[in-house]
Amino acid sequence: MMSQHVVLDQVPLWLLMPLLHHDVRRVKTCPGPELNSDASVGRSITDCTIAGAAESGSQKPRHAVRAAASTLTSAQPFITASHCKGHTCAEDVPLTPFSTPCATPCSTPLPSTEVSSPGGRWIRPLGYAERFMTLSHDYGCMTTVYCLWLESRVPLDFDTVKLATVLMYRKMPNLRLYLDYRDGDYWWREMTREVVDVEEISTDDVEATVQRLVRRRYRMFEGPLWFTRFATVGGGDDLERDSNHNVKYKYVSIFGFHHNVSDGSTNMRFCQVFLNVLNDLAAGRTVDLRQEGIFPAPLQDRLGEQAGSRLFYLGIFLRRLYTIVLTFGLPVWNFITVYRMPRQLEAATHLLQLELDEVTTRKLLLRCKMEGVTLNSTFTAAANLALYVMVTAKNPHIGQTNMCSQQVVNMRRYWPEELRPNTLGCHISLLDLSFPTQLEDLDAFWEYARRVHNLLHYHLTETKRALKLQQMSRSLSLIIFFNAVLAKLGLPSGNDNHYTVTNMGNLSKTFSGSGSEVEVTRLLRTVSCHFMPTLCQHTLQTFRGRLCYSLDYYTQKLTRETAYHQPGAPGEPGVTVTSSPARQYLPFEEEVRLLPKKLLDQRRPMTAHPHSQSTSRRVARSRSLNERARANQPGQRVTKVYSVSAAKATRTKGRKQHASDHRHKDTSTIGTGEGLKEGDTAS
């Protein structure tokens, strides 16, 4: 089926509904209110394009014009299509070739940049992170996909979703941008024509569809840099009745954004606004057409230049050159030597997902608050220990080792407070840290979590390492190229981190998912980062009271068997195997399994302080420590183990005071940073 484009040039709103079909047609003009009064309204698409080229001084228009559009008279409004498809099956969507260098799908070729675009006004040059995201596009990276499961009280059709997509183009300024060259640099430029990429598909496997869409390429020098897919699951008649016997129709909406034009906070804002618009259209209400947010310059770039120094950047560059290129991932040798990276030509991002129920999520958040740590710190600690368990299962003599991670940080936290609200775009950075981990940490999880918590807090608030590393985004493009070439040759990738954590936190304020007619019941997000110097990415957020987790693992770095790894074979103690693939323990998702099982099921009063363990338990632990010490050092006496444990048991009051004076005041805060809410580590 041929693809279509929806091109609208200030078309009156009352004309959009009859016009939103899959072919070019004449429409009778009749009186009605207009969204905007512009001289371009009523001109044919050919007239508009040539006029835009003449105004910019270019010799020929950049966008292709369909011949059928020339049949419209100058007195008629127009609509034609290019990326707008009718009903198709997900299996009919052409797959992207392997995401190796210059592998571009034939359906979305990379644009030629020989002729300057006849586009609109120039916005600003790209920032450090935006430039890195743009360069990564050539290697199939940095496409972000969000999947929303919808429940509607009224049937939804493709025309309604298409109209909502068009209105989103008008409401959010970052959706109207594309790239162009100016003075030898990349610049943001505003599109002169309203072009949206929206399609209706049918699928029986939403997860597989998301994995295909995350490989999608964009027309970077034409736009748009985002897309919408309206999916019907199964036969399209998926509905159920709630407790009040009201019918609920089920659909799936999938959105894709290139990472250079948005981050997690921006995408959550998009989802909320889209849901509001969709509810207004479904209920027949007037849609609020005011613009949502602004597209500011990346203030963190200037702040990072002031905070860093050339010597600091040189040291970081040389260290990464040694650990990634010269040693092929020295920091992750402790893992890849026992779990070998597969040797294959394909490099792609695959995902797996898991969701905790509301009760378990609430207990976990409460326990984190009692222990004086954030959910992000708890998850990071659990991820480190899960990796340690996997490594020691094959190398029991490893002893103490370092687990390296990258934390995605929302750089708006370093902006002046009055400049933070309503800001759209990509304003993130990476904080790379190393956590020493040893066998004893498995028996003292919350002590280990507090160490992780304090280290994150120190580098976020004291050293501001993420701010200093902002300029290093330029060198990351070299790593992307290096790993892409290695994947092309079938060689192992270079990595200096075990995993990345991107945590949107509690979405109750930014994206509630509720609506009068349509609401969102589930949320999934993923991003293609298979050439980044990390083995996988943990993605989590709390949505409607449930902890939603997914893991992006990279096919040239982890096998699916390693992704589904569990500590032991099926049937062994401590291992649970379910029949549903969606509920199996996911790649490195053992940390999610360990949290509710080991951390929440401890038989202690939830109102008691976490350090007020019973004396008998401490005595038992001290005896085991004594026995272990005597076994390791038979010629020495151990006399202070029990006394130390007993002393700890009597310091409950002091520890309570310490917990009350802890820097964090909110359960949902993460990264141990003062004022760093969960949304501040959005990718």
N, C-alpha and C positions, 0 to 999 in steps of 0.2 A: 504494500500500500504506500502510495506516495505521501511524503510529508507535506505539511501545509504551514503557512505563516499567517498569523493574525496581525495585520498592520492597520493601526487606527491613527488618524491624525486629527485629534480634537473632535471626535465624533460625539454628537449629542447623546446623552445617556439613554433617552427614550428610544433611540434607534439601535442600541446595542443588542437588545434581546432578539428582535427579528433578524438581525444581521449575523448573529453568531452561529453560522452553519459552516459546512465544510466546503462550500464552493463560492465562487464569485457570482453575485447576482445583482440585478437592479432593484432598487428599493424606492418606493414612492416617498416623496418628500411631503411632510405634513407639519403643521405648526406644533411646536413643543419647546420646552425650556432647553437651553444648551449649557453644557458644563463650562465651556470657555468660548469666548468670541475671538476668533482669529481669522485673518485673511486667508489662511491656508485651507479653511473648511470649505468643502465643495470642490476643490481642485482634484484632478485625477492623481493617481499615485505617480504617474510619469511626470506630471507637471511639478509635483512637490519635490521629487527627487532631483530633477534638473534644476529647479530653482535653488535647492539647497547646494548643489554643486556650483552654481554660478556665484552664490553668495560667498562661498569659501574659496573661490578661485581655482578649484580643481578642474581638470580637463574632462573627467568622466565620472559618473556616479559610481559609488562603491557597491551599492546594493543591487542585486539582480531584480528586474521588473518583469512580472508575468505579463504575457501579451494580452490576456483576457482583461486586464485592468484598463487597457486603453479604450475599451468599449464604453466606459462610463463617461458621461458628459460632464462638463465643468460645473453644472448646476446640481450634481448629485453627490451625496457623501459616498464614501467607498469603504469597503473592507475586503481584504484579500488575505490569504493565508500562506504561511510557510511553515512554521513548526507545529501547527495544530492538526492533530490526527484524530480520526474517528476511532471507533471501537476496534481494537486489535487484541491479539493474544500476546502474553508476555513472551511466549516462545518465538513469536514472529519478529521480536525486536532484535535487530542485528547485534551480535556480540562484538565487543571491542577486541581486537587482537591483543596479544600479550602486552602488558604495560611496560614494554621495554623502549629504549630510545627510538623516537620518531615513529612509533607504532600508533597510527591514527586511524580510527574507523572511517571507512569510506563514506558513511552517511554524514559525518561531521568533520570535513577536512579542515586543517588549519588554514587560516586566511593568508592571502598574499598581502604584503605591506609595502609594495613598491609604490602604490599610488596613495597619496594622503587622503584621509577620509573627509567627505563633505559633512562632517558631523556638527554638533552644536557647540555650546560654549565649553571652554577649557575650565576644568575644576582646579586641579593641583597636581604636582608630581607625586609619584608613589613613595610611600615610606619604606623603611627597611623590611619589615615583615611582609608588606604587600608586594614588594619587588621579589622577595624570595618565593612567595606563593605563586607569583606569575611565572617565574622561571621553572618552577617545579611542574607546571602544567605540561610542558613539552615531554615529560616523562610519565604522564598519567597519574600524577599525584595531586593532592589537595582539593579533591572534590568532596564536599560534605553533603550527606544525604540524611534527611529527616523523614521518618515514617510515622504517620498519625493514624490510629485506628478510630474511626468515627462511628457514632451512634446517633441516628436522626429520628425524630418523631414524624417526619414527613419524608417522602421519597425525594432523593436528590438526582438530578440529571446532569449530563456533561455540560450543557449550556450554562447552568447555574455556576458550576465550578469554573468554567471558562470566564464568565463575567467577573467572578470574584478575583480571578488571576489578573484580569485587565485592571481592575480597580486597585489591586495591590501595586501594580506598576506605577499607578498615579500617586499613591499615598506614600510610598517609601522611596526616598531619593537614591539610595544605593542600588536599587533595582533598575535604574535608568542609565547606568554607567557602562562604559566600555573603555578599551585602551587605545591610545594613539601615541605617535612619536612627536616630540617637540623639543627642539634644541638638543637633540641627541639623547633624550631620556624618555622614559615612560611617563605618560600623563593620563589622569582620569579625564574623560570627556563625556558629556551628556548626549544621549541619543536624541536625534531629531524626529524619529518616528517611533510610534508605540508598537513594539514587537514583543510578543510573549510566546514562550515555548510551553504549550500545554497539550496534553494527550490523554486519551482514555484507553486503558488497557484492562485485560482480564487475566487473572493469574490464580493458580492454586497454591503457589508457594511464594509468599510475600518476601521471605528472607532471601530466596534466590533472586527475586526481582531486584531487591535492593543491592545485592552484590553485583548484578549486571549494571545497574544505573550508576554505581559509584565509580565505574570505569569511564563514564561519559566525558567527552571533551567538549569544549565550548569554542564559539567563534569570538576569540578574545578581542579582535580588532573590529568587530561589528556589533557584538551583543546579540541577545542578552546573555548574561553570565549566571543565569539561574533557570530552573524549569519546574514545571508542575506535572504530576502524573496522578490521574484519578483512576483508581483501581477498584474493580469489582472482583470479589473473591468467589471462586467457584462459578456457579451458573448465574450469579448476579441477583438471586432472590434470597440472599442471606438476611433473615430477620428473626426476631424473637420477641417474646412478651416479657415485660418486667413484672414485679410483684403486684402491680395494680392492673395487670392485663393490658397495658398499653403496648402497641406495636413499636419495636425499635428496628430501624433499617440500618444495616451495617455496610460500611465502605472503608476504603483505605486511601488516604491522600499521601503522596510521596513528593517531597520537595528536594531539589538539589541546588546547591550554591557553590560557586567557586570560592575558595577560602580567601582569595585576595580582596573580596568585596564584603565579607561578613565574617563574624566570629560567633561563638555560642550565644552570647548575650543578644546580639543582633538577630540571630535566627530565632531565638525564643520570642523576641518582640514580633518578628514576622508571623510566627505561628499564632500568637494571641490576636494580632490584628486580622489575620486571615479568618480565624474562627469568628471574630466579631462580624466581619463583613458577610461571611457565609450565613450566620444566624439572621442578620438583617434581610438578606435576600430570601432565605427560606420562609421567614415570617412576613414578608411583604412590607417591611419597614423601609424608611428612607435611610440610605447609606451615608454615613459621615465621610465626606470627601476631603477633610482636612489632612494636610501632610503630617506624617508620623516621623518625628525625629529629624536630625541633621547629620550631615556627613562631614565631620571635622577633620582637620589635619592631625596626624599622629603626634600628639604632644610628647609622648614617651620617647620619641627619637631624640628630641632636643634635650630632654632631661637625662637620657642615657649618655649623650655626648658630654654633658657636664659632670656626670658622676664617674665615668670611666676614664681610663688613661691609655695611651698607646702601649705602654709596657704591659698593662693588664691584658689588652687584646692580643698582643704578640704572644704572651704566655699561654693564653687559652688556645690560640691558633696552633701553636707548636705542639701543645699537649694533644689536641684532637688529631693533628697530623700523625703523631706517633701512635696513639691508641687505635685509630680507625684505619689509617692507610698502611702504615709501616708494619704494624703487628696484627692487622686484620681482627681487631676487636679484643685487645688485651683485657679490658675490664670485665668482659662477659665470658672469658675463657672457663671460669668455674662452672658455667652452665653448658656452653656449646661443646665442650669436650666430652660430656656424657650424653648430651642430646644433640647429635650431629645435625647441622643444617642440611636440608636436602639439596642435591645437585640437579637442578632442572632449569630450563630456559624460561619457564613461566614465572612472572612476578606479579602478584595481585594481592588485593586485600579481601580477606574473607572474614565473616563475623559469626559470632555465637552470642546468645542472649539468655538472660535469666532474670527473674523478678521475684523479690521477696514479698510476702503478704504484709498487710497493714500491721497486724499484731507483732510480727517479728521485727519489722522495721521500727515500730514504736519502742519496743524493748531495747533494740540496739542503740537507738538515739538516746534513750534514757540512760543506758549503761555508759555510753560515751560521756555524757554530761556528768555522771557520778564520778567517773575516773578523771575528769578534768582535761579531756582531749576532744578533738573534733572527729567527725566521721571521716574526713579526708585523711587525717593522721592515722586513724584506726585502720582504714583500708590499706594505706601504704604499708603499715606494719604487718598486716595480715598477708599482703602480697609478697613482702620480703620473706616472711617465714614459710609461706607456701612454696616459694622457689627453693628455699633452703631444704625443706623436706624432700622435694623432688631430687635435689642434688645429692643429699646424703643417702637417699635410697640406692644410688649407684656408686657413690663414693663416700662411705661412712667415715673415712679418716680425714675429711676436709678441714675440720676444726673451724676456726673463725675465718670468715670471708666477707667480702663487701658485696652488697646488693645495690646496684646503681639505677636510679630512676630519674625521669624528667617530669616535672610538674608544670602543667600549662597554667599560666597566671594571666589574669585579666589586668592589663596595665592601666586601666582607668583608676585603679586604687591609688596610683601615684599622682593623679591629676588633682588640681584644686577642686574642692568639693562642689563648687558652683558650676564647674564645667563638665561634670560627669553625667548628669541626666540627659536622656533622649539622644545619646550619641550612637550612631550607627557606623559600621565598618569593621575592619580587622585591627584590633588593638590588643594583641596578646604577645607573650614572650614565653620562653622556656627556662625553668629553673632546674638545673641538673645537680643532683646531690648523690652522695655515696653513704650508705648506712652499714656500719660494721654489724655483722650478725653471727651468732654462735649458738651452739646447742642449748645452752642454759636459757636462752631467750624463749624457747618453746614452753618452758615451765613458768615463765614470768612474763606473760604476754603484755599485761598492762604497763608494767615497768618499761618494757621495750617500746610500747606505743608512746609513752611519755617522752622517751629519748628522741624518737622520731618527731614527735610534736614540737619539742624544744628546738631541734635543729632546723625544722622548717620555719618556725617563727623567727629564729635568729637571722636566717638569710633573707627572709621576706621583709623584715622591719629594720634590722640593724645594718647588715652589709648591703642590702638591696641588690643582691646579685642578679636577679632577673632583669632589673633595670640596666645594669651594666652590660649584660649579655645581649641587649637589644640590637646593637650594631653587628653582632656576630651572625645575624640572619643572612648577611651577604655571603659569608663563607659556607653556610649550610648548603647553598646551591652547588658548591663543588662536591660535597658529600653525596648529594642526590645524583650528580653525574657519575661519580665514582662507583656507587652501588648499582646504577643502571648499566654501566659497562660490564661490571662483574656478573650481573644477572644475564646479560646478553651472551657472555662467554660460558655460562653455566658454572661460575665460581661462587663460593660463599661470600656473603655480603660483609661489609665492615660495620661494626656497631660498637658503641661505647656505653650503652645503657641497656638494662634488661627490659625495661618497660616504660611507658608513658602513662600518666594519669591525667585525665580531663574530667573534672567534676563540676557539673552545673549546680549542684547543691539542691536546696529545697525550692521547687518551682511554684510554690503556692501563690507567690506574689507576682511573679513575672509571667507565668503561664498556668492558669488554674485549670484549663481544659473544660470548663463548664460553659453552658449556654442554654438559652431558652428552647431552642429547637434542635440544635446540633451540639454534641459534646464529644470530647476526646477521651477515650478510655485507656489507651496505651500509647507509649512513646518509645521510639527507637532512633538512635542517631549513630552515624558512623562516618569515617573520613578515610580516604585513601592515602596512606602514608607508608607504603611498602618499601620505599627507598630511603626513608629516614633511618638514622643510626640507632635504631631500637628494635627489639625483637617482637614487641606487640604493644598494643595500647588498650588500657582499661578505661572504659567510658561509663560513667555513673551519674545519676541524678535521682532525687526523690520527687516522684510525680503522683499526686493524689494519695499521698500517704504511703506509697510503696517505693521501695528502693529498686530502681531499674538499672540493670547492669548489662553491659555487652562488652565483648572483647573482640577487637580487630587484630587478627593474626595474619601474618604475611607468608604466603605459600613458599617462597624461596628461603624462608628462615625457620619455619616451624611446620612439621607435618601435622596432619589432622589427628593422628594418633597421639602426638605430644600435646596437641590442643585439648584433647579429651582426657589427658593423663589424670589418673587417680593414684593415690599412694597405696598400691597393692592391686592384686588381681580381684576380679569379681568373686564374691563369696568370702573374702578375707574379712576379719574383724575391722570395723570402722569404715567399710566401703559399702556404699549403697548404690545399686544400679536400678534405674527406673526404666519402664518400657517406653516412655515418651522421650524422643530425642530432645525436645525443648526443655525438659526438666533434668537432663543429665548434667553432670558437673562439667563446666566448660573450661576452655583453655586457661590455665592458671586461675580458674575460678574456684579452686579449692579454698582460697581465702574467703570467698562468699559463703561456702559451705561451713568452714570452720567457725565463722563468726556466730551464727545462730546456734551451732551445735556445742562448741566448746566454751564460748564466752557468755552465752545467755542461759544455758542450762545448768549453771553452777547453783547448787542448793544453798543459797544465802538470801536473807531478807533483802528485798529491793530497797527498803527504806534505810538499811544500814550502810555505813560507809564501806567502800570497797576494800579498805585495808583492815577492817575489823574482822579478820578471819578468826575462827575458833582456835583456841590454844592447842587442842588435840591435833588439828590439821598441821599447825606449825611444828609441833613436836614430831609428827610423823615425817614431815619434810626434812627436819633437821637430822633425824636419825638416818634417812637415806643419804643425806649429804655427808654425814660422818662415815657411813659405810663406804661411800664412793671415795672419800678422801683417804681412808685407811687402805683401800684396795690399790689406789694409785701411788700412795706413799707409805709403804708398810713400816718404814723406820721412823716416822714422825707421829707425833700425837696431835690430835685436833681437839682443842678444849673450849673454843669460843663459839662454835656453831650454834649450840642451843641457846647460849646466853644472848647472842645477837638476835636470834629469832624471838626469844621471849621479850627482849627489849623493844623490838618492832611491834610486838603485840600490845605493848603498853603505851604506844605513842599514837593511839587513834585520835585523841583530841587534837594533837598538833597537826596531824595530817589533814583533819577536817578543816582546820584553820587555813592550811596551805591550799586546800582545794577551793575554799571560798575566796581566797585572794588571788586565784588564778587569773591570768589575763583575759581569758575567754569568758564571756557572759552569756553566750547564746549557743545552744546545742548545734545549730545549723552552721556555725562558723567553721571554716576549714583553713588548712594551711597554717594554723597557729598564728595567724597574723591579726593584730589588733584592728578591728574594723574590716577584716577580710571575710566577707560573706561567701557562701558556697558558690554563688554565681561568679565570684571573682577568679575562679580557676577554670573559666569556660574556654573551650576551643572552638 
